[in-house]
Amino acid sequence: MRRSPGNVKRGGWLAAGIIGLTVLFFPAFILSTWTKPASAQQDAPPQPAGPELSSSQQQLFRDYERFEKSLFDVAEQVRRKDPERAELLYRARSQSQEQNILAEMQTVAELLRSQAANGQPVSPQLGPAADRQQELVARLEAVLKVLQSLDERERVAAEIARVQELLKDTNRVIARQKDARAETQRGKNPQNSQDAQKKVNDEADRLAKKIDQQDAERNADQKSEEKKSDGSDSEPKSPDDKSQKPGENGKPSPSKPEKSKPGDSPSPSSPSQPSPSQPGEPQKPGEPQQGGEPSPGQQSPPQPPQPGQKQPGEKKAQQPEQKDSQKTAGREQLEQARQEMQQAIEELEQGNKDKATENQDDAVSRLEELKAQLEEILRQLREDERESYLTLLEARFQNMLKRQQHINKETLRVDAIGAEDRPRQNFASQADTLRKEQEDNALEAEKAAHLLKEEGSSVAFPEAVEQMHDNMRVVVSRLAKQETGKTTQLVEQLIVETLDEMIAALRKELEKKQDQKQQQGPQGQPGPPQDPSLVDQLAELKLIRSLQSQVNRLTKQIGTEVDTVTAGDPDQVKLIQDLRARQERIQEATYDLSVGRNQ
């Protein structure tokens, strides 16, 4: 269920476009929709603040309105070349509309108004506006998460492959270390014991260098992305830098240029001068709130990211420093194991077999700790991969559902045309248009079925999509013959019901995933690395029950038509044979689920 490198490369330009839209709009929304805290509100008079905040919120409303429209426009342009990303854009737009983000922005703007429509002054409702703005931030972040889910899935897949390779190398080093310990315990040839331990030590050294190189590459990529982001953020903020008061950010005061120029050697009175060379510089947007002259408590730390007040952008700016300092978990244990190995070699050279064996045992213990940490990373990555996959799958089904609902609505409308009016209203042409739309949706169902089979952890979902695809092919066949009656409409309704049930199951699984994260906290609960099932067994059983119900309803509908059709009608015979095949597949899927064949 992984995308090939070629697909990733071909989609790179589109990813850049999507992230570009995101970078343009979302940081501005998330940062700008936060009003000042209560303490800051008390310092500023509400009358002048009201119009400024209200107009800013109105501008945000207009900007986001254009952004929401661009989601649909870009999705339409790339729908055929990159359907996965198009579906994400459709889903992001749908979620934005479901969350009523535009309406909420308009409401916030009204709360911030300081002048009524009749020109009378009113007091801005800053408290309720701030609460609604915080809720807006959460909704915007949810839409952003949908947009980033495909790129995140590709990143997680690459990280899974990296950790799996490290885990394989670790297992090999552990096995070699145990062999070296056994050779030492036998004690027949001390030289052989030394040689065996040296080989293991060399292998552990190679593993350490491999991890260090990978960490360096990841940090370099991280910094490169941060520089691009900082560059895009800094350009629009440059005019604001000119308005900063003298003495801020270690810049010379216009009234005292002589005192600030000789900064070759830092002095206690100017501790902020070294800050331009420090990586914390991008946090300057939070500094203007400190006033013209920083307080002594703010000057004492060597790093600039220590402002007195916390802002949303401040947390975001501090994250890169934390990520850069992180290394692959277990690297410390590997270093300890190497030290024990080296100590074992020295003990063997001195003929201390017992002490060398103790060092070797300690080395095995440290390596086992490394293995446990890598396994925990792998488990968490697979959970993240599963969550991204569920999000993508839901986006695909949501798009299919919208198309199918349109087809069903048009089928009802076309079928309502009287027989005498059909030639005049181009009934045949309209039915053929619906047939083509249904064929396109059937193609999407076929792709989804292929993805689910490739994922392999679900029994009911692939079967449900297969039977939904069969229903779509039935609708295509009947629309080709201009049959828009009750049987066609029933099959179309079954397609919608299947999509609704699968979407509900996926959403429930995503909600359960979020609840588990909140219960576990930031550390999470360690567990064995395993590929989790797509959905739980209860959801699988419900889906199978739904498939059985659909077969029953179709059987009854066909039974009502037996008296009205010729006994040897090939279409009727084909549909009956299709129902028999479906019943057999449902029976097989139920058996597979009962014996746990998907686990």
Secondary structure, DSSP 8 states (H G I E B T S, - for coil): ----HHHHHHTHHHHHHHHHHHHHHHHHHHHHT----HHHHHHS-HHHHHHHHHHHHHHHHHHHHHHHHHHHHHHHHHTTT-HHHHHHHHHHHHHHHHTTHHHHHHHHHHHT-SB-TTS-B----HHHHHHHHHHHHHHHHHHHHHHHHHHHHHHHHHHHHHHHHHHHHHHHHHHHHHHHHHHHHH-S-HHHHHHHHHHHHHHHHHHHHHHHHHHHHHHHHHHHHHHHHHHHHHHHHHHHHHTS-TTGGG---TT-HHHHS--SS--TT-TTTTGGGSTTGGGGGGSGGG-SS--HHHHSSSSS---SS--HHHHHHHHHHHHHH---TTHHHHHHHHHHHHHHHHHHHTT-HHHHHHHHHHHHHHHHHHHHHHHHHHHHHHHHHHHHHHHHHHHHHHHHHHHHHHHHHHHHHHHTS-TTTTTTTTHHHHHHHHHHHHHHHHHHHHHHHHHHHHH-S-SHHHHHHHHHHHHHHHHHHHHHTT--SHHHHHHHHHHHHHHHHHHHHHHHHHHHHHHHHHHHTTT----------SS-HHHHHHHHHHHHHHHHHHHHHHHHHGGGS-TT-HHHHHHHHHHHHHHHHHHHHHHHHHTTTT-
